[in-house]
Amino acid sequence: MPIEPSRRRFLGQVVIAACMGGVASVGLGGKSRSFAAEPPPEITTVRFEKDSVACIAPQVFQELLRAEGFTDIRYVDLTEAHIRRADVAKLDWLTSMIVHDEVDFGRNFAPSLVLGMNAGAPITILAGLHLGCFEIFGKNEIRTLADLKGRTVGADYNTAGNRPLLTIMFSMVGLDPARDLHWVTDPKLQPMELFVEGKIDAFLAAPPDLQEVRARHIGHVIVSSVTDRPWSQYYCCMLATGTKFARMYPVATKRVLRAMLKATDLCVSNPDRVAQLLVEQGYSTRYDYTLQAMSEVRFDVWRDYDPEDTLLFYGLRLHEAGLIQSSPQKLIAEHTDWRFLNELKRELKA
């Protein structure tokens, strides 16, 4: 039975109250003593991209955003038109939506964001969100990435999506992605569907495709960002905003980030409740797959890992692969702002 909006909101409040303890009053409309002295946000509307991956879990906690002073919280659907536009511009979909002033904040793969930075897009990276959300699946006879030489690999229709990450990974095992691999892209079929139909030999899976292909026992994991180095040592997804937004609305920027980080803690302390909320709010259709993703994705590292290390690692790999021309250090200097993160690390001590 569908949950009515009032019950859904109550469920969200219960989750916040149960998980955050002393912060419960914030989720239920009160004010937290830790930031009572801060001025209110300069703007009360905030826009996020909406997609169906479990990685976006922190941004669905509207109660935490409302407690920070945001009264109009919008979620912009990712459409085929967005993907086609991003593809033409050779940008990832999030960067393209920020450039066109359609969203204010969102998350994406670190390599995709670095490509946007290299293209001169006006984006600013604020924090790393989590580790361990992707795996490469291959046919049973393929044991390593190097075994894919001469084989077919699926890539998203949006070429600014997972292909740069795959290019980096193949280059690091001595393959020339342009000559040694056959890339297959179908605008009507996702890579998982191509893999299930036997039309490709491998593809990169992220939630919820990752959980579904596992459940169907088709192929096996070749590389896991949950357990395999170096991927398990760096953030998968990072939080970005528009550079203009961060400069014009610094208080709002910090308050959004604070809500996101508190929600990230909720993903660690109560993954079952978070999975339920994602299903009830229409972000996922399968509770079991969503719970599995929430239990595996490393949302517990935002206090400990250095997001700049992630951008430097992927920036260097992209530079080596010839995918970016600017130096990673220059891009990091121009497109990051860690002030808010550093302040919130001190404020939100475990």
C-alpha positions in Angstrom: 0.0 0.0 0.0 1.4 3.4 -0.9 2.4 5.6 2.0 0.6 8.9 2.1 2.8 12.1 2.1 2.1 12.8 5.7 3.1 9.3 6.8 6.1 9.5 4.5 7.2 12.7 6.1 6.7 11.2 9.6 8.8 8.2 8.6 11.6 10.6 7.5 11.3 12.4 10.8 11.4 9.2 12.8 14.6 8.1 11.0 16.3 11.4 11.7 15.2 11.4 15.3 16.3 7.7 15.9 19.6 8.1 14.2 20.8 11.5 15.1 20.0 11.6 18.8 20.8 15.2 19.8 20.3 16.4 16.3 16.7 15.1 16.3 15.4 18.5 17.1 16.9 19.8 13.9 15.1 17.2 11.8 11.8 18.0 13.5 12.0 21.7 13.0 14.1 22.9 15.9 17.5 24.6 15.8 20.8 23.1 16.5 23.0 24.9 19.1 26.1 24.2 16.9 25.1 26.6 14.2 22.5 28.9 15.9 24.9 31.8 15.5 25.1 31.4 11.8 23.0 33.8 9.6 20.2 32.2 7.6 20.9 31.0 4.1 20.9 33.8 1.5 18.5 31.8 -0.6 15.9 29.4 0.5 15.5 27.4 -2.8 17.9 24.6 -3.5 17.8 22.2 -6.5 19.3 18.8 -6.9 19.5 16.4 -9.8 17.3 13.3 -9.4 18.4 9.9 -10.6 17.9 6.3 -9.5 21.2 5.3 -8.0 21.6 4.7 -4.2 24.6 7.1 -4.3 22.2 10.0 -4.1 20.7 8.8 -0.8 22.0 11.7 1.4 20.2 14.4 -0.7 16.7 12.9 -0.1 16.6 13.9 3.6 14.4 17.0 3.1 13.9 17.4 6.8 17.6 18.1 7.4 17.6 20.6 4.5 14.5 22.3 5.9 16.1 22.5 9.3 18.9 24.4 7.6 16.4 27.0 6.4 15.5 25.8 2.9 11.8 26.0 2.2 11.8 25.1 -1.5 13.6 21.9 -2.2 13.5 20.7 -5.8 14.6 17.6 -7.6 15.2 17.8 -11.4 14.7 14.6 -13.3 17.6 13.4 -15.5 16.1 13.0 -18.9 17.3 11.6 -22.3 17.5 15.2 -23.5 19.9 16.0 -20.7 22.1 13.0 -21.6 22.1 13.9 -25.3 23.0 17.5 -24.5 25.8 16.5 -22.2 27.1 14.0 -24.8 27.3 16.7 -27.5 29.2 19.0 -25.1 31.4 16.2 -23.9 30.4 16.8 -20.3 28.9 14.6 -17.7 25.2 15.1 -17.1 25.6 16.8 -13.7 28.1 19.4 -15.0 25.9 20.1 -18.0 22.9 20.7 -15.7 24.9 23.0 -13.5 26.2 24.9 -16.5 22.7 25.4 -17.8 21.5 26.6 -14.3 19.1 23.7 -13.8 20.5 22.4 -10.6 22.6 23.8 -7.7 24.1 20.7 -6.3 24.7 17.1 -7.2 27.0 14.1 -7.1 28.9 12.3 -9.8 31.9 10.1 -10.4 35.2 11.9 -9.6 36.7 11.3 -13.1 33.6 12.8 -14.8 33.9 15.9 -12.7 37.6 16.2 -13.5 36.7 16.2 -17.2 34.2 19.0 -16.6 36.8 20.9 -14.7 39.2 20.4 -17.6 36.6 21.7 -20.0 36.4 25.0 -18.0 32.9 24.3 -16.6 32.1 26.7 -13.7 31.8 23.9 -11.1 33.3 23.7 -7.6 33.9 20.4 -5.7 32.9 20.6 -2.0 33.5 17.1 -0.6 33.8 13.4 -1.2 30.7 11.4 -0.4 31.5 7.7 -0.4 33.7 4.9 -1.7 32.8 1.6 -3.3 29.9 1.9 -5.6 31.0 0.3 -8.8 32.2 -3.1 -10.0 33.3 -4.4 -13.4 31.4 -7.6 -14.4 32.7 -9.9 -17.1 31.9 -13.3 -18.6 33.0 -16.3 -16.6 36.0 -17.0 -18.7 37.4 -13.5 -18.2 39.5 -13.3 -15.0 41.3 -10.0 -15.2 41.0 -6.7 -17.0 43.9 -7.6 -19.2 41.9 -10.6 -20.4 39.6 -8.2 -22.1 42.1 -7.4 -24.9 40.2 -7.8 -28.2 36.9 -8.1 -26.4 33.7 -6.0 -26.3 33.0 -3.6 -23.5 29.8 -1.7 -22.9 29.7 2.0 -22.3 26.8 4.2 -21.4 25.1 6.1 -24.2 26.3 9.2 -22.4 29.9 8.9 -23.4 30.9 11.3 -20.6 29.6 8.8 -18.1 31.5 5.6 -17.2 33.8 5.4 -20.3 36.5 7.7 -18.9 36.7 5.6 -15.7 37.0 2.4 -17.8 39.6 4.0 -20.0 41.7 4.8 -16.9 41.4 1.3 -15.6 42.3 -0.4 -18.8 45.3 1.9 -19.4 46.6 1.0 -16.0 46.9 -2.7 -17.0 48.7 -1.9 -20.2 45.8 -1.9 -22.6 45.2 0.7 -25.3 41.5 1.5 -24.9 41.3 2.8 -28.4 43.0 -0.2 -30.1 42.7 -3.1 -27.8 39.0 -2.9 -27.0 35.7 -2.9 -28.9 33.4 -0.3 -27.3 29.7 -1.0 -27.7 27.1 1.7 -27.1 23.4 1.4 -27.8 21.1 4.3 -27.2 18.2 1.9 -26.6 19.9 -0.5 -24.3 21.9 0.0 -21.1 25.2 -1.9 -20.7 23.6 -4.3 -18.3 21.0 -5.3 -20.8 23.7 -5.8 -23.5 25.6 -8.0 -21.1 22.6 -10.1 -20.2 21.9 -10.6 -23.9 25.5 -11.7 -24.5 26.3 -8.8 -26.8 29.3 -7.6 -24.7 31.9 -9.2 -22.6 32.1 -6.8 -19.7 30.6 -3.6 -18.3 30.9 -1.3 -15.3 27.9 -1.7 -12.9 26.7 0.7 -10.2 23.7 0.4 -8.0 21.0 -0.8 -8.7 22.4 -2.6 -11.8 25.2 -4.0 -9.7 22.8 -5.7 -7.3 20.6 -7.0 -10.1 23.3 -8.6 -12.2 24.7 -10.3 -9.1 21.2 -11.7 -8.2 20.8 -13.1 -11.7 24.2 -14.9 -11.4 25.4 -13.7 -14.8 29.1 -13.5 -15.1 31.3 -12.5 -12.2 33.1 -9.5 -10.6 36.5 -8.7 -12.2 37.2 -5.6 -10.2 35.4 -4.2 -7.2 35.8 -0.7 -5.9 34.6 -1.9 -2.5 37.7 -4.2 -2.0 40.3 -3.8 -4.7 43.1 -1.2 -4.7 43.7 1.4 -5.8 39.9 2.1 -6.4 38.9 1.3 -2.8 41.2 4.0 -1.5 39.5 6.9 -3.3 36.1 8.4 -3.4 33.7 7.3 -6.2 31.3 10.1 -6.0 31.8 13.7 -4.9 29.5 16.6 -4.2 29.7 19.5 -6.7 28.0 22.9 -7.0 28.1 25.8 -9.3 31.0 28.1 -8.7 28.7 31.2 -8.9 26.3 29.6 -6.4 29.1 29.0 -3.9 30.5 32.5 -4.2 27.1 34.3 -4.1 25.6 32.1 -1.3 28.4 30.8 1.0 26.0 30.4 4.0 23.6 28.4 1.9 26.4 26.3 0.5 27.7 25.4 3.9 24.2 24.6 5.2 23.5 22.3 2.2 26.8 20.5 2.8 26.1 20.1 6.5 22.7 18.5 5.7 24.3 16.2 3.2 27.0 15.1 5.7 24.5 14.5 8.5 22.4 12.5 6.0 25.6 10.5 5.0 25.9 9.6 8.7 22.4 8.3 8.6 23.2 6.1 5.7 25.8 4.4 8.0 23.8 4.2 11.2 20.5 3.1 9.7 20.8 1.7 6.1 17.6 -0.3 6.4 15.5 2.8 7.1 17.4 4.8 4.4 16.7 2.0 1.9 13.0 2.2 2.8 12.9 5.9 2.3 14.5 5.6 -1.1 11.9 3.1 -2.2 9.0 5.1 -0.7 10.2 8.3 -2.4 10.5 6.6 -5.8 14.2 6.6 -6.1 14.3 2.8 -6.2 11.9 0.0 -6.9 13.6 -2.9 -5.0 14.1 -2.6 -1.2 16.4 -5.6 -1.1 18.7 -4.3 -3.8 18.7 -0.9 -2.2 19.5 -2.2 1.2 22.3 -4.3 -0.2 23.7 -1.2 -1.8 23.3 1.0 1.3 25.1 -1.7 3.4 28.1 -2.0 1.0 28.7 1.6 -0.2 31.3 3.2 2.1 29.4 6.2 3.5 31.5 6.1 6.6 34.7 7.7 5.3 33.9 11.4 4.7 35.7 12.5 7.9 38.8 10.4 7.2 39.6 10.5 3.5 41.1 13.5 1.7 38.9 14.5 -1.3 41.8 16.3 -2.9 43.7 13.0 -3.0 40.9 11.5 -5.1 40.9 14.4 -7.6 44.7 14.3 -7.9 44.7 10.5 -8.4 42.0 10.6 -11.1 43.4 13.8 -12.6 46.8 12.2 -13.1 45.4 9.1 -14.6 43.2 11.1 -17.0 46.2 13.2 -17.9 48.3 10.0 -18.6 45.5 8.6 -20.7 45.4 11.9 -22.8 41.9 12.7 -21.7 42.7 16.0 -20.1 45.3 18.6 -21.0 45.5 20.8 -17.9 47.6 19.8 -14.9 45.5 18.2 -12.2 47.0 20.6 -9.6 45.8 23.6 -11.6 42.3 22.2 -11.9 42.2 21.4 -8.2 43.3 24.9 -7.3 40.6 26.5 -9.6 37.7 24.1 -8.9 37.6 23.1 -5.3 36.7 24.8 -2.0 37.4 22.7 1.1 36.7 25.5 3.7 33.2 24.4 4.4 34.2 20.7 4.7 37.0 21.5 7.1 34.7 23.6 9.2 32.1 20.9 9.3 34.6 18.2 10.2 35.4 20.1 13.3 31.7 20.8 14.0 30.3 17.4 13.3 32.8 15.3 15.2 31.6 11.7 15.8 
